[in-house]
Amino acid sequence: MYKFTPLIFIVMLFSFAAKAQKVDSIYVHLYTDSLKKGTYNYINIDGLLSNGKYLPLDSTQVRFTCSHGKFFGNSLWLEPDCPAESITITAVLRKNESLRKEFVMYVKKKEDGPLKTQQQIMDEIKKGKN
């Protein structure tokens, strides 16, 4: 029978630690150029790892704060009657608070019009073929 020795334990411990990558810096990659009122706005934060790869970070790894609205995970909720024209957002890496990004996003001023129905879209496609 094989005996478990402290040397084997130490080797196993170092092999697990060697696979862990440290976040060297964080980046903001947004899907939109403005925030919408009355909806959740996803804020995408990526970490650049020490091996050169990027890793999407969520609210378990990043602490979010903002000048208006409220965060639910990575999503910022703005009330429909939010008076702000811009929102200052700060993202701080929980394991290394010196890694932080602060940026300003503007709030969309013009309301979206009603969505087209499926029939309206089909009619436009048919007109384009003629």
KEFINU-886234 format. One record per residue: y, z, x of N, C-alpha, C, O in turn. Coordinates in steps of 0.001 Angstrom, whole numbers, padded with zeros to 6 digits, always signed. Layout:
BEGIN
YZXYZXYZXYZX;...
This chain:
BEGIN
-001188+000000+000840+000000+000000+000000+001244+000000+000879+001298+000675+001907;+002257-000783+000446+003484-000935+001208+004404+000244+000933+004599+000626-000221;+004965+000817+001977+005838+001970+001848+007301+001521+001870+007690+000714+002714;+008103+002037+000954+009528+001708+000887+010263+002555+001919+010235+003783+001848;+010908+001916+002860+011605+002652+003918+013112+002521+003745+013590+001598+003086;+013853+003439+004335+015319+003353+004255+015859+002061+004868+016893+001560+004426;+015176+001513+005877+015633+000278+006506+015601-000891+005508+016525-001703+005474;+014558-000970+004716+014465-002025+003710+015579-001859+002673+016173-002845+002237;+015856-000636+002286+016918-000366+001331+018270-000829+001880+019058-001437+001154;+018538-000550+003137+019807-000949+003757+019924-002467+003817+020989-003014+003533;+018850-003153+004182+018861-004614+004236+019124-005196+002851+019904-006138+002712;+018482-004643+001832+018694-005120+000460+020143-004888+000026+020744-005748-000617;+020695-003745+000372+022060-003415+000004+023042-004404+000618+023953-004869-000067;+022873-004733+001899+023764-005683+002557+023593-007098+002021+024563-007855+001971;+022407-007464+001626+022209-008821+001097+022921-008988-000240+023437-010069-000521;+022963-007946-001073+023699-008030-002337+025203-008046-002079+025935-008778-002745;+025666-007258-001134+027094-007196-000825+027584-008505-000231+028735-008882-000451;+026753-009201+000507+027155-010459+001139+027399-011554+000109+028183-012468+000362;+026749-011482-001038+026910-012507-002071+028181-012313-002880+028681-013274-003465;+028719-011099-002931+029924-010835-003708+031123-011491-003040+031307-011377-001828;+031933-012173-003830+033114-012837-003305+034357-012099-003772+034413-011599-004896;+035336-012038-002910+036586-011358-003194+037603-012372-003715+037652-013506-003240;+038410-011965-004687+039487-012807-005189+040649-012707-004209+041194-011625-003993;+041033-013854-003610+042121-013886-002633+043484-014081-003281+044487-013555-002798;+043522-014838-004379+044779-015082-005080+044482-015487-006517+043364-015882-006846;+045497-015383-007365+045324-015763-008764+046333-016849-009119+047429-016915-008562;+045928-017704-010066+046738-018834-010497+046776-018904-012008+045825-018522-012690;+047889-019397-012519+048063-019599-013950+047866-021089-014228+048571-021928-013667;+046913-021411-015090+046664-022795-015507+046735-022822-017027+045795-022423-017714;+047852-023294-017534+048090-023254-018972+047660-024546-019644+047713-025623-019051;+047236-024418-020888+046801-025560-021678+047944-026156-022493+047773-027191-023136;+049091-025520-022472+050218-025960-023283+051516-025667-022549+051531-024903-021584;+052602-026272-023004+053891-026025-022363+054749-025033-023141+055826-024654-022681;+054283-024608-024317+055038-023636-025102+054090-022806-025952+052949-023190-026208;+054595-021658-026379+053820-020747-027222+054151-020991-028684+055293-021299-029025;+053159-020853-029540+053365-021039-030972+053380-019684-031668+052581-018799-031361;+054297-019546-032600+054371-018330-033410+053254-018326-034444+052816-019378-034909;+052799-017125-034797+051802-016988-035854+050419-017459-035465+049619-017802-036335;+050118-017486-034173+048799-017918-033713+048482-017252-032378+049351-016657-031739;+047224-017365-031972+046802-016858-030670+047020-017948-029629+046602-019089-029823;+047668-017601-028536+047952-018520-027441+047139-018088-026230+047387-017020-025670;+046166-018907-025818+045273-018546-024715+046001-018687-023382+046604-019722-023098;+045938-017649-022580+046554-017640-021253+045423-017687-020229+044655-016734-020098;+045326-018793-019512+044228-019022-018564+044645-018592-017164+045599-019126-016599;+043922-017624-016608+044149-017144-015252+042883-017431-014447+041781-017067-014859;+043047-018077-013311+041925-018380-012420+042102-017630-011115+043218-017495-010613;+040992-017141-010563+041011-016491-009267+040448-017417-008212+039403-018037-008414;+041139-017514-007083+040632-018278-005948+039811-017310-005100+040340-016336-004565;+038513-017590-004985+037609-016715-004246+037686-016996-002752+038188-018036-002324;+037180-016051-001969+037214-016197-000517+036365-017366-000027+036542-017820+001103;+035442-017864-000861+034630-019031-000462+035276-020355-000882+034669-021412-000712;+036504-020313-001430+037223-021522-001801+036990-021991-003221+037596-022977-003640;+036141-021327-003973+035872-021716-005361+036790-020943-006307+037280-019860-005989;+037005-021541-007482+037813-020899-008516+036906-020250-009554+035823-020751-009857;+037370-019128-010091+036633-018393-011110+037600-018048-012239+038634-017430-011985;+037290-018433-013486+038154-018012-014592+038081-016492-014739+037002-015902-014678;+039232-015874-014932+039303-014417-015056+039669-014047-016487+040469-014726-017131;+039076-012964-016977+039403-012512-018326+040062-011143-018262+040354-010635-017179;+040291-010555-019414+041038-009299-019491+040277-008108-018912+040862-007036-018760;+038995-008258-018585+038298-007180-017887+038671-007168-016412+038510-006152-015737;+039172-008301-015906+039557-008408-014503+041070-008477-014306+041575-008193-013220;+041788-008856-015365+043238-009024-015293+043888-008179-016380+043430-008159-017522;+044960-007483-016013+045745-006717-016994+046962-007563-017362+047726-007973-016488;+047141-007824-018667+048237-008642-019161+049308-007762-019793+049001-006802-020499;+050560-008100-019531+051689-007500-020243+052649-008627-020593+052639-009686-019965;+053485-008384-021613+054426-009423-022046+055661-008778-022658+055638-007619-023072;+056743-009557-022705+058000-009059-023250+058012-009029-024774+058732-008224-025364;+057234-009883-025416+057100-009916-026879+055659-010283-027204+054995-010970-026427;+055180-009824-028349+053821-010148-028771+052828-009103-028288+053199-008063-027744;+051557-009411-028503+050493-008478-028152+049287-009273-027664+048929-010304-028233;+048667-008766-026594+047486-009423-026059+046218-008895-026703+046063-007693-026921;+045313-009821-027003+043951-009540-027429+043075-010324-026467+042876-011527-026637;+042553-009639-025458+041849-010345-024399+042843-011199-023640+043892-010710-023220;+042522-012473-023459+043434-013405-022778+044383-014096-023752+045181-014936-023335;+044315-013764-025028+045114-014453-026040+046328-013626-026439+046215-012449-026780;+047482-014264-026390+048736-013636-026773+049064-013998-028217+049174-015174-028561;+049219-012973-029060+049577-013176-030457+051084-012996-030595+051637-011975-030184;+051744-013997-031178+053165-013895-031504+053316-013873-033013+052779-014725-033720;+054051-012891-033492+054296-012800-034930+055069-014036-035398+055857-014593-034634;+054854-014468-036642+055560-015649-037151+057080-015497-037126+057800-016493-037047;+057572-014264-037192+059026-014041-037202+059552-013559-035843+060619-012949-035779;+058829-013820-034781+059245-013409-033435+060597-014051-033100+060724-015274-033159;+061607-013246-032751+062945-013794-032507+063136-014385-031100+064138-015056-030851;+062212-014150-030201+062392-014553-028805+062312-016066-028626+061526-016740-029291;+063135-016588-027720+063077-018000-027359+062141-018221-026181+061641-019327-025975;+061908-017163-025409+060969-017234-024285+060285-015886-024133+060805-014852-024551;+059108-015922-023526+058291-014721-023320+057988-014620-021832+057561-015594-021212;+058209-013446-021263+057827-013188-019880+056438-012567-019895+056209-011550-020549;+055514-013187-019168+054128-012732-019116+053807-012327-017687+054161-013026-016738;+053130-011184-017541+052694-010724-016229+051184-010547-016255+050639-009926-017167;+050512-011095-015248+049062-010950-015083+048831-010270-013739+049294-010751-012705;+048108-009141-013758+047850-008362-012552+046344-008189-012403+045663-007780-013343;+045827-008505-011214+044406-008315-010945+044109-006825-010903+044751-006093-010150;+043157-006364-011690+042865-004938-011787+042353-004340-010473+042679-003199-010149;+041557-005097-009718+040989-004567-008473+041959-004600-007294+041736-003936-006281;+043039-005376-007428+044022-005478-006357+045373-005767-007004+045729-006927-007207;+046119-004724-007327+047356-004882-008095+048462-005588-007329+049510-005891-007899;+048247-005856-006046+049243-006646-005314+049119-008131-005669+050037-008909-005407;+047988-008528-006263+047816-009902-006738+048304-009965-008175+047654-009467-009094;+049458-010586-008347+050079-010646-009675+050852-011936-009822+051317-012518-008841;+050983-012375-011059+051788-013540-011397+052666-013167-012580+052192-012622-013577;+053943-013466-012453+054870-013288-013558+055492-014648-013839+055970-015319-012924;+055485-015053-015097+056001-016362-015452+056603-016314-016849+056303-015426-017647;+057451-017280-017120+058143-017371-018411+057590-018578-019160+057448-019667-018604;+057285-018358-020426+056889-019462-021312+057843-019479-022489+058217-018437-023028;+058226-020680-022875+059134-020831-024003+058353-020871-025313+057195-021288-025364;+059018-020430-026354+058422-020412-027690+058808-021710-028383+059967-022126-028360;+057830-022332-028991+058041-023596-029691+059035-023378-030832+058884-022456-031633;+060046-024233-030894+061088-024093-031923+060773-024884-033177+060944-024389-034291;+060313-026117-032996+060054-026992-034138+058667-026704-034710+057680-026648-033978;+058612-026527-035999+057338-026280-036671+056500-027552-036705+057038-028656-036792;+055191-027394-036638+054291-028540-036781+054281-028990-038231+054323-028176-039152;+054226-030291-038414+054119-030834-039765+052708-030632-040293+051832-030161-039567;+052485-030982-041546+051135-030820-042108+050156-031793-041437+050537-032897-041048;+048931-031383-041311+047906-032238-040730+047561-033369-041685+047604-033212-042905;+047216-034516-041099+046806-035653-041912+045409-035405-042467+044579-034735-041851;+045181-035964-043643+043849-035860-044225+042947-036894-043564+043419-037808-042887;+041663-036738-043767+040699-037699-043223+040962-039093-043801+040862-040094-043091;+041289-039147-045062+041555-040440-045704+042784-041110-045102+042773-042322-044889;+043834-040359-044824+045038-040927-044206+044717-041504-042824+045200-042582-042479;+043931-040817-042057+043544-041302-040726+042724-042573-040844+042946-043526-040097;+041772-042599-041783+040934-043789-041974+041787-044983-042413+041569-046105-041956;+042764-044738-043307+043659-045814-043758+044469-046372-042590+044657-047585-042498;+044950-045509-041699+045718-045968-040531+044841-046805-039593+045310-047789-039020;+043589-046422-039438+042665-047169-038582+042422-048560-039176+042421-049560-038458;+042218-048607-040485+041967-049892-041159+043194-050797-041048+043045-051999-040832;+044400-050248-041190+045625-051042-041084+045781-051597-039659+046261-052716-039479;+045383-050826-038666+045505-051255-037271+044593-052409-036944+044907-053191-036047;+043463-052553-037640+042520-053638-037390+042990-054945-037985+042602-056008-037500;+043818-054903-039025+044274-056124-039718+045411-056772-039011+045910-057804-039460;
